[in-house]
Amino acid sequence: MQAINYQVESWQRQDWLKGRRYYSCELRQNLFGQWVVLRRWGRVSAKQGQSLEHACQNYQEGLALLNAITKRRIQRGYDSL
């Protein structure tokens, strides 16, 4: 069995807020060590929002996706937390 090398120091998270809506994005590794971008969004007052997880080939691809999401949130008027 091969040990998984987690690079926790490279994980990144960004949160945004627009009125009563929130958007959160994380670049992290899943249980298998694969890089994923996890996006969550919804109403601030809701107990549960929606989420989407996108698997990436490597860290650089995930970072590029995180930067593209950040650009899109700014264009749509979200404020960074």
GIDAVEN-V897497 format. One record per helix or strand of 2 or more residues. SS is the DSSP state (A for helix, B for strand). FROM is the first residue (numbers start at 1). LEN is the number of residues. If there is no record, write none. Layout:
# GIDAVEN-V897497
((SS,FROM,LEN) (SS,FROM,LEN))
This chain:
# GIDAVEN-V897497
((A,8,3) (B,12,7) (B,21,9) (B,35,9) (B,50,6) (A,59,17) (B,79,2))
